[in-house]
Amino acid sequence: MGNVLVTGGAGYIGSHACKALKAAGHMPVTFDNLETGWQDAVKFGPFEQGTLLDRARLDEVFAKYQPVAVMHFAALSQVGESMSMPGLYWRNNVMGSLNLVEAAVAAGCLDFVFSSTCATYGDQDNVVLDENSAQHPINAYGASKRAIEDILRDFEASDGLRHVIFRYFNVAGADPDGEVGEFHQPETHLVPLMLDAIEGKRDALTIFGTDYDTPDGTCIRDYVHVCDLVDAHILGLKWLADGKGSRVFNLGTGHGFSVREVIDHSRAVTNRAVPFKEGARRAGDCTKLVSGSARAETELGWSPHRSTLKQMIADAWKWHQTGHYDQ
């Protein structure tokens, strides 16, 4: 099957992808600077520390492992931070990705699976977003990801770089076996923040904005289980290996939940109250993001079978209780 270079393989989604790659017969090679990832999450293949901004280091890793494909997860991803420090996001995400693409092409590694985001679509209310929806990002994070998509298309035209782009929605849950899970410092994602509040690790969950044009006033998001998500990446890798053309796929369930609905489901799963307080809106947050994922289901044969809110919270809760990486 060959080596697959996984950038950001020490992070939340990347570590789950490494487990799935190993199970599928590949050897995942994690490339991570450990700025937001955890070395304890690297359990399924070799680890190489480095930054995407260091082209020479990338060339070393490509020469050492001669990967047959790249899975690119590494990125800064905090929407609020991207609004206040856009230069950081353009430099890290876009320039780093350009280095990676150029290094891959130079090494003759022309199969590329890219972790993009629904944030490229911007704020389009009351619309189920599909791959043909207009892309109008409203924050530097989404804009940087859209720019990387353009880079991939340009290098396909110039060098034959074959790519699968996954634009996914809110990722939640954890490995059911408890080997890897979701942990960030600082934590910014709703489900782990909520579970921290339940366990008393923070005073309360803050609901950012209660005056959105939604039934209960809070933002609506489409949640997909991390294990379902990485299953799609394995299918995307096979898509490229089978010689199929470059393609964009949305990954979601087609159903959105508000922040208050997530809190209600969490209370039911954990049988504990969720302490919360109401706060102001955050800059760059969209009102509603819901995916149309028919293309992934019909063309890739992908099925998000674990992506019920109950299952995602239950798996996250199990991971939350078994411990985190070194803190």
C-alpha positions as CSV (number, residue, x, y, z in Angstrom):
1,M,0.0,0.0,0.0
2,G,2.9,2.4,0.7
3,N,3.7,5.3,3.0
4,V,1.3,8.2,3.3
5,L,2.5,11.5,4.7
6,V,0.0,12.9,7.1
7,T,0.5,16.5,8.0
8,G,-1.0,17.4,11.4
9,G,-1.1,13.7,12.2
10,A,-0.6,14.5,15.9
11,G,-3.8,16.5,16.0
12,Y,-7.4,15.6,16.6
13,I,-8.5,14.5,13.1
14,G,-5.0,13.6,11.8
15,S,-4.4,11.1,14.6
16,H,-7.8,9.4,13.8
17,A,-6.8,9.4,10.1
18,C,-3.5,7.7,11.0
19,K,-5.3,4.9,12.8
20,A,-7.7,4.4,9.8
21,L,-4.7,4.4,7.4
22,K,-2.9,1.7,9.5
23,A,-6.1,-0.4,9.5
24,A,-6.4,-0.1,5.8
25,G,-2.8,-1.4,5.2
26,H,-1.0,1.9,4.7
27,M,1.9,3.3,6.8
28,P,1.0,6.7,8.1
29,V,4.0,9.0,8.5
30,T,3.1,11.9,10.8
31,F,4.6,15.3,10.1
32,D,3.7,17.8,12.8
33,N,5.3,20.8,14.7
34,L,3.4,19.9,17.9
35,E,2.1,23.4,18.2
36,T,-1.5,22.2,18.6
37,G,-0.9,18.4,18.3
38,W,0.3,15.9,20.8
39,Q,3.1,13.4,20.4
40,D,1.2,10.9,22.6
41,A,-1.4,10.8,19.8
42,V,1.2,9.4,17.3
43,K,0.7,5.7,17.8
44,F,0.3,4.2,14.3
45,G,3.5,5.0,12.4
46,P,6.7,7.0,12.4
47,F,6.9,10.6,13.6
48,E,8.8,13.5,12.0
49,Q,8.7,16.9,13.7
50,G,8.8,19.9,11.5
51,T,7.0,22.9,10.2
52,L,5.5,23.3,6.7
53,L,7.3,26.7,6.5
54,D,10.6,24.8,6.3
55,R,10.9,23.5,2.8
56,A,14.2,21.8,3.3
57,R,12.8,19.8,6.2
58,L,9.9,18.7,4.0
59,D,12.3,17.6,1.2
60,E,14.2,15.5,3.8
61,V,11.0,13.7,4.9
62,F,9.8,13.1,1.3
63,A,13.2,11.7,0.4
64,K,13.3,9.5,3.5
65,Y,9.9,7.9,3.2
66,Q,9.0,8.3,-0.5
67,P,5.3,8.5,0.2
68,V,2.7,7.5,-2.4
69,A,0.3,10.1,-1.2
70,V,-0.2,13.1,1.1
71,M,-3.1,13.7,3.6
72,H,-2.9,17.4,4.5
73,F,-4.6,18.3,7.8
74,A,-2.1,20.7,9.3
75,A,-3.5,24.2,9.7
76,L,-4.4,26.9,12.2
77,S,-8.2,26.7,12.6
78,Q,-9.6,29.2,15.1
79,V,-12.1,31.5,13.5
80,G,-11.9,34.3,16.0
81,E,-8.1,34.3,16.0
82,S,-8.1,34.4,12.2
83,M,-10.2,37.5,12.3
84,S,-7.8,39.3,14.6
85,M,-4.6,37.9,13.1
86,P,-5.2,37.2,9.5
87,G,-1.6,37.4,8.6
88,L,-0.8,34.5,10.8
89,Y,-3.4,32.4,8.9
90,W,-2.3,33.4,5.4
91,R,1.4,32.8,6.3
92,N,0.9,29.5,8.1
93,N,-1.9,27.9,6.2
94,V,-1.3,29.2,2.7
95,M,2.5,29.6,2.5
96,G,2.9,26.3,4.4
97,S,0.6,24.5,2.1
98,L,2.4,25.9,-1.0
99,N,5.7,24.6,0.4
100,L,4.1,21.2,0.9
101,V,2.6,21.0,-2.6
102,E,5.8,22.1,-4.2
103,A,7.8,19.5,-2.2
104,A,5.3,16.8,-3.1
105,V,5.5,17.6,-6.8
106,A,9.3,17.7,-6.7
107,A,9.3,14.2,-5.1
108,G,6.8,12.8,-7.7
109,C,4.1,12.3,-5.0
110,L,1.1,13.4,-7.0
111,D,-1.9,12.0,-5.0
112,F,-3.1,14.6,-2.5
113,V,-6.0,14.5,-0.1
114,F,-6.8,17.9,1.4
115,S,-8.7,18.8,4.6
116,S,-10.8,21.9,3.6
117,T,-13.8,23.3,5.4
118,C,-17.4,24.5,5.0
119,A,-16.1,27.9,6.1
120,T,-15.2,28.5,2.5
121,Y,-18.9,28.9,1.8
122,G,-19.4,31.8,4.3
123,D,-22.7,32.7,5.7
124,Q,-25.5,31.4,3.5
125,D,-28.7,31.0,5.6
126,N,-31.5,28.6,4.9
127,V,-29.4,26.8,2.2
128,V,-28.2,23.3,2.2
129,L,-24.7,23.7,0.9
130,D,-23.4,21.4,-1.8
131,E,-20.1,21.4,-3.7
132,N,-21.4,23.8,-6.3
133,S,-22.5,26.5,-3.8
134,A,-20.7,29.8,-4.1
135,Q,-17.7,30.3,-1.9
136,H,-17.7,33.5,0.0
137,P,-15.7,33.0,3.2
138,I,-16.2,35.6,5.9
139,N,-13.1,35.0,7.9
140,A,-9.4,34.5,7.2
141,Y,-9.5,30.8,8.2
142,G,-12.1,30.0,5.5
143,A,-10.3,32.3,3.0
144,S,-7.0,30.6,3.5
145,K,-8.5,27.2,2.9
146,R,-10.2,28.4,-0.3
147,A,-6.8,29.7,-1.5
148,I,-5.2,26.3,-0.9
149,E,-8.0,24.7,-3.0
150,D,-6.9,27.1,-5.8
151,I,-3.3,26.1,-5.4
152,L,-4.2,22.5,-5.8
153,R,-6.1,23.2,-9.0
154,D,-3.2,25.2,-10.4
155,F,-0.7,22.5,-9.7
156,E,-3.0,19.9,-11.3
157,A,-2.9,22.0,-14.5
158,S,0.9,22.5,-14.4
159,D,2.2,19.2,-12.9
160,G,-0.6,16.7,-12.9
161,L,-1.2,16.9,-9.1
162,R,-4.3,14.7,-8.5
163,H,-6.4,15.8,-5.5
164,V,-9.5,15.1,-3.4
165,I,-10.7,18.1,-1.5
166,F,-13.0,17.4,1.5
167,R,-15.0,20.4,2.8
168,Y,-16.3,19.2,6.1
169,F,-18.6,20.6,8.7
170,N,-18.3,20.4,12.5
171,V,-16.3,17.4,13.6
172,A,-17.1,15.7,16.9
173,G,-16.8,12.4,18.7
174,A,-13.7,10.3,19.4
175,D,-12.2,6.9,18.6
176,P,-14.6,4.3,20.2
177,D,-11.5,2.3,21.4
178,G,-10.3,5.3,23.3
179,E,-6.8,5.3,21.7
180,V,-7.1,8.9,20.4
181,G,-9.5,11.7,21.0
182,E,-10.2,15.4,20.9
183,F,-8.0,17.7,23.0
184,H,-6.9,21.2,22.3
185,Q,-5.1,23.9,24.3
186,P,-6.8,26.3,24.4
187,E,-10.0,24.4,23.8
188,T,-12.4,26.1,21.3
189,H,-14.7,23.3,20.2
190,L,-18.3,23.0,21.5
191,V,-18.5,19.4,22.6
192,P,-15.2,19.2,24.6
193,L,-15.9,22.6,26.1
194,M,-19.3,21.4,27.2
195,L,-17.9,18.2,28.7
196,D,-15.3,20.2,30.6
197,A,-18.1,22.3,32.1
198,I,-20.0,19.1,33.1
199,E,-16.9,17.8,34.9
200,G,-16.2,21.1,36.6
201,K,-13.0,21.7,34.7
202,R,-14.4,25.2,33.7
203,D,-17.0,27.2,35.4
204,A,-19.5,27.2,32.6
205,L,-19.9,26.8,28.8
206,T,-20.4,30.1,27.1
207,I,-23.0,30.3,24.3
208,F,-21.7,32.9,21.9
209,G,-24.8,34.6,20.6
210,T,-28.4,34.0,21.4
211,D,-30.0,36.4,18.9
212,Y,-29.3,34.6,15.6
213,D,-32.2,34.1,13.2
214,T,-32.7,30.4,14.3
215,P,-35.6,28.8,16.2
216,D,-33.8,29.1,19.6
217,G,-31.5,32.0,18.7
218,T,-28.3,30.0,18.7
219,C,-26.0,29.0,15.8
220,I,-26.9,25.8,13.9
221,R,-24.1,23.4,12.7
222,D,-24.0,20.1,10.9
223,Y,-22.0,17.6,13.0
224,V,-20.1,14.6,11.6
225,H,-18.3,11.9,13.6
226,V,-14.6,12.0,13.3
227,C,-14.4,8.3,12.5
228,D,-16.9,8.7,9.7
229,L,-14.9,11.6,8.5
230,V,-11.6,9.7,8.3
231,D,-13.4,6.8,6.6
232,A,-14.1,9.3,3.8
233,H,-10.4,10.1,3.6
234,I,-9.5,6.5,3.1
235,L,-12.1,6.3,0.3
236,G,-10.6,9.5,-1.2
237,L,-7.2,7.9,-1.2
238,K,-8.6,4.9,-3.0
239,W,-10.4,7.2,-5.5
240,L,-7.0,8.7,-6.5
241,A,-5.2,5.3,-6.5
242,D,-7.9,4.0,-8.9
243,G,-7.0,6.7,-11.3
244,K,-10.2,8.8,-10.9
245,G,-10.0,12.5,-11.4
246,S,-9.6,15.3,-8.9
247,R,-12.9,15.9,-7.0
248,V,-14.4,18.0,-4.3
249,F,-16.7,16.4,-1.7
250,N,-18.7,17.8,1.2
251,L,-18.8,15.8,4.4
252,G,-21.8,16.2,6.7
253,T,-25.1,14.7,7.5
254,G,-27.5,17.2,6.0
255,H,-29.0,18.0,9.4
256,G,-28.1,20.8,11.7
257,F,-28.3,21.2,15.5
258,S,-28.3,24.4,17.4
259,V,-26.0,25.0,20.4
260,R,-28.9,24.6,22.7
261,E,-29.9,21.3,21.1
262,V,-26.4,20.0,21.6
263,I,-26.5,21.0,25.2
264,D,-29.9,19.1,25.6
265,H,-28.5,16.0,24.0
266,S,-25.4,16.1,26.2
267,R,-27.6,16.3,29.3
268,A,-29.4,13.2,28.1
269,V,-26.2,11.2,27.3
270,T,-24.2,12.1,30.4
271,N,-27.2,12.4,32.8
272,R,-25.5,15.6,34.1
273,A,-26.5,19.2,34.0
274,V,-24.5,21.5,31.7
275,P,-23.6,24.8,33.4
276,F,-23.7,27.5,30.7
277,K,-23.9,31.3,30.4
278,E,-24.9,33.5,27.5
279,G,-22.3,35.7,25.8
280,A,-22.0,38.0,22.8
281,R,-21.6,36.8,19.2
282,R,-18.1,36.0,18.0
283,A,-16.8,37.8,14.9
284,G,-16.7,35.5,11.9
285,D,-19.4,33.0,13.1
286,C,-22.0,32.0,10.6
287,T,-25.7,31.6,11.5
288,K,-26.3,28.2,9.9
289,L,-24.0,25.7,8.1
290,V,-25.6,22.5,6.9
291,S,-24.1,20.1,4.3
292,G,-25.4,18.4,1.3
293,S,-23.3,15.3,1.0
294,A,-25.0,13.3,-1.7
295,R,-21.9,13.3,-3.9
296,A,-19.8,11.6,-1.3
297,E,-22.4,9.0,-0.7
298,T,-23.2,8.2,-4.3
299,E,-19.6,8.5,-5.8
300,L,-17.4,7.5,-2.9
301,G,-19.9,5.1,-1.3
302,W,-19.5,7.0,2.0
303,S,-22.0,6.6,4.8
304,P,-21.8,8.6,8.1
305,H,-23.2,5.7,10.2
306,R,-21.8,7.0,13.5
307,S,-22.8,10.6,13.0
308,T,-25.8,10.8,15.3
309,L,-25.5,13.5,17.9
310,K,-26.1,10.9,20.7
311,Q,-23.2,8.7,19.4
312,M,-20.8,11.5,18.9
313,I,-21.4,12.9,22.4
314,A,-21.2,9.4,23.9
315,D,-17.9,8.6,22.3
316,A,-16.5,12.0,23.2
317,W,-17.7,11.5,26.8
318,K,-16.0,8.1,27.0
319,W,-12.7,9.6,25.8
320,H,-13.1,12.6,28.1
321,Q,-13.4,10.3,31.1
322,T,-10.4,8.0,30.2
323,G,-7.9,10.9,30.2
324,H,-6.1,13.2,27.9
325,Y,-2.6,13.5,26.4
326,D,0.2,15.0,28.6
327,Q,-0.8,18.4,29.8
